[in-house]
Amino acid sequence: MAIKSLDFAAPFFGVDYVKDSPALDISRRAIVLNLAEEPLLVEQQQLGPLQSAILSQVQIRSVTEALIVTGFDDYEDEEALFEQVRQHWPSAFAVRGEERLRGIEHYMSPKIWLGTLGLTMYHSASVPLNVGLHREHAFCPVPGFREVHTQIVGIGKMQQCHERDVKTLYLEETMAPGTTHRPMYDAQGNFPWHQYETITPSIFMAVEMLPDGAEPPQPG
C-alpha cells in the first residue's frame, strides 16, 4: 500500500493519493474518488471507475487507485474561504492564457503531475461563470485524453452541447460537494462542446488523465 500526501490544494484542503490498498479506514468526512478501472468497495456497495462520494467512519476495500480529499466542509463562512483562495491562487487566464478565460473570475491552484495524472483545484467566483464552451485540450496531441471534475465546495453543473452555443445544450449534470460528473469522452478521447458553470461560487478539482505515449506539458 502507498499513500502520498499532495500539497497542491494546501493550505485549504488535504489530498491523499492512494495505491494498492486492500483496506483503508476513512475516519473524518472525506471525498473519495476512485481512479481505477475496477470498483472499490464501501460496506455492501461500491464506487465504480471515476465515481466519487462523501464517506466517513467506514473502511474502503480493494482500493487500486484513489484520491481522498479532506477539509472540504471545514469552513462555516465559505465567502471568507473564497477570499483567502483568491489571495493565494492566480487567475486561470494569467496561468493558461486562453482567450476564453480573459476577464473571467476563475482561479487555479498549482497543477501537479503524478506520472500521467494531472490534478488542479479551481475556484469559480462569479455566477454565472461564463468560462466558455470548449472541446479541445491542445496540450495533449495524442488521442485518448480523459478528464473529469469533482465538486469540492459550492454547487455547480457540467454542461454538454451539440455546438459552441449553450442554446444547443443536451445534457446537464448538477454537482454538489462529493459529486464527479460522468465521463463525457469517447474511446478516442473526443469531447463534446462542454463547460463548467456555477450555481453558487464554487471550488472543483480537475482530474486529467493522459493516454499512453503522451508527456505532461513542461512549465513555460
C-alpha positions in Angstrom: 0.0 0.0 0.0 1.2 3.5 -0.8 -0.3 6.8 0.4 1.1 10.0 -0.8 0.1 13.4 0.6 -0.3 16.0 -2.0 0.1 19.8 -1.3 -1.3 21.4 -4.4 -4.6 22.3 -2.6 -2.8 23.4 0.7 -3.5 25.2 3.0 -7.2 24.8 2.2 -7.7 21.1 1.7 -5.9 17.9 2.2 -5.5 15.5 -0.7 -4.1 12.0 -0.4 -3.2 9.7 -3.4 -3.7 6.0 -2.5 -2.5 3.0 -4.5 -2.9 -0.8 -3.9 -4.6 -0.8 -0.5 -6.6 -3.9 0.4 -8.3 -1.9 3.2 -8.2 1.7 4.3 -10.1 3.3 7.2 -11.8 6.6 6.5 -12.4 8.3 9.8 -13.2 12.0 9.1 -15.5 13.1 6.3 -13.7 12.9 3.0 -14.5 12.9 -0.7 -13.2 9.7 -2.2 -12.7 9.4 -6.0 -12.0 6.0 -7.5 -9.4 6.4 -10.2 -9.1 2.7 -11.1 -10.8 0.7 -13.7 -12.1 -1.7 -11.0 -14.6 -0.7 -8.3 -13.6 -0.1 -4.8 -15.8 -1.4 -2.0 -17.7 0.5 0.7 -19.7 -1.8 3.0 -22.1 -3.6 0.7 -21.7 -1.0 -2.1 -19.1 0.1 -4.5 -17.7 3.1 -6.2 -17.1 2.4 -9.9 -14.4 3.9 -12.1 -14.3 7.7 -11.8 -17.1 7.7 -9.3 -16.9 9.6 -6.0 -18.8 10.1 -2.8 -18.5 11.6 0.7 -17.5 8.9 3.1 -16.8 8.8 6.9 -16.4 6.3 9.7 -16.1 3.4 7.2 -13.5 1.1 5.7 -13.0 1.1 2.0 -11.6 -2.1 0.4 -9.9 -3.2 -2.8 -8.5 0.2 -3.5 -6.4 0.1 -6.6 -6.0 3.8 -7.1 -8.0 6.7 -5.5 -7.9 10.3 -4.3 -9.1 11.3 -0.8 -10.0 15.0 -0.2 -10.4 16.2 3.3 -11.3 19.6 4.8 -13.9 20.4 2.2 -16.6 21.2 4.7 -14.5 22.7 7.5 -15.5 26.3 6.6 -18.6 27.8 8.1 -18.0 31.0 6.1 -17.5 30.0 2.5 -17.1 33.5 1.3 -14.2 34.1 3.7 -12.6 30.9 2.3 -13.1 32.1 -1.2 -11.5 35.4 -0.4 -8.4 33.6 1.0 -8.3 31.4 -2.0 -8.3 34.4 -4.4 -5.3 35.8 -2.5 -3.3 32.5 -2.9 -4.3 31.3 -6.4 -3.8 33.3 -9.6 -6.4 33.7 -12.3 -6.7 30.8 -14.7 -6.2 33.3 -17.6 -2.9 34.5 -16.1 -1.6 30.9 -15.9 -3.1 29.4 -19.1 -3.5 32.5 -21.4 -6.6 31.1 -23.1 -8.7 33.8 -24.6 -12.0 32.3 -23.3 -10.7 32.9 -19.8 -9.9 36.6 -20.2 -11.8 38.7 -17.6 -13.4 35.6 -16.0 -13.4 35.2 -12.2 -11.8 31.8 -12.4 -8.7 31.0 -10.3 -6.5 27.9 -10.1 -4.1 26.2 -7.7 -0.8 24.9 -8.8 -1.1 21.9 -11.1 0.8 18.7 -10.2 1.5 15.6 -12.2 1.8 12.1 -10.9 3.1 10.4 -14.0 0.3 10.9 -16.5 -2.3 12.0 -13.9 -2.7 15.8 -13.6 -4.5 17.4 -10.7 -5.7 21.0 -10.2 -8.2 22.8 -8.0 -10.2 25.7 -9.5 -12.2 28.4 -7.8 -15.1 29.9 -9.8 -16.1 33.1 -8.2 -18.9 34.5 -10.2 -22.5 33.4 -11.0 -22.8 32.8 -13.9 -19.1 31.9 -14.6 -19.3 32.0 -18.4 -16.0 30.2 -18.8 -16.8 29.3 -22.4 -17.7 26.1 -24.2 -14.7 24.1 -25.4 -13.8 20.6 -26.6 -10.1 20.7 -27.4 -7.2 20.1 -25.0 -4.3 21.4 -27.1 -1.5 20.4 -24.6 -2.3 16.7 -25.3 -1.8 16.0 -29.0 -2.0 12.2 -28.5 -5.6 10.8 -28.9 -7.2 9.4 -25.8 -7.1 12.3 -23.4 -9.5 11.9 -20.5 -10.8 14.4 -17.9 -13.4 14.6 -15.1 -14.2 17.2 -12.5 -15.1 16.7 -8.8 -17.1 19.3 -6.9 -15.3 20.3 -3.6 -17.2 23.4 -2.3 -20.4 25.0 -3.5 -22.7 23.8 -6.3 -22.0 23.8 -10.0 -23.1 22.0 -13.2 -21.4 20.4 -16.1 -23.0 21.2 -19.4 -22.7 19.4 -22.8 -23.8 21.0 -26.1 -24.2 19.9 -29.7 -22.5 23.1 -30.9 -20.5 26.0 -29.5 -23.7 27.6 -28.3 -25.3 27.0 -24.9 -28.7 27.1 -26.6 -27.8 23.6 -28.1 -27.4 22.1 -24.6 -28.4 18.4 -24.5 -27.1 17.2 -21.1 -26.5 19.0 -17.8 -25.4 17.4 -14.5 -25.7 19.2 -11.2 -22.7 18.8 -9.0 -22.7 19.2 -5.2 -19.7 18.5 -2.9 -18.5 15.0 -3.5 -20.0 14.7 -7.0 -18.0 13.7 -10.1 -19.8 14.1 -13.4 -20.0 11.1 -15.7 -17.2 10.9 -18.2 -18.1 12.6 -21.5 -15.3 11.5 -23.8 -15.4 8.6 -26.3 -12.8 5.9 -26.7 -10.6 8.2 -28.8 -10.7 11.0 -26.3 -13.1 13.1 -28.3 -15.1 15.6 -26.2 -18.4 17.3 -27.0 -18.7 21.1 -26.5 -18.8 21.4 -22.8 -18.2 23.8 -19.9 -18.4 24.0 -16.1 -21.0 26.5 -14.9 -21.6 27.9 -11.4 -24.9 27.7 -9.5 -23.1 29.2 -6.5 -19.4 30.3 -6.1 -17.5 27.1 -6.2 -14.3 25.1 -5.9 -13.8 21.9 -8.0 -11.0 19.6 -8.8 -9.9 18.8 -12.3 -8.5 15.3 -12.9 -6.6 14.9 -16.2 -5.5 11.5 -17.5 -3.1 11.4 -20.4 -3.0 8.5 -22.7 -0.1 6.2 -23.3 2.6 8.0 -25.2 1.7 11.5 -24.0 4.0 13.5 -21.9 2.9 16.1 -19.2 3.4 19.6 -20.5 6.6 21.3 -19.4 6.4 24.5 -17.4 6.8 27.7 -19.5 
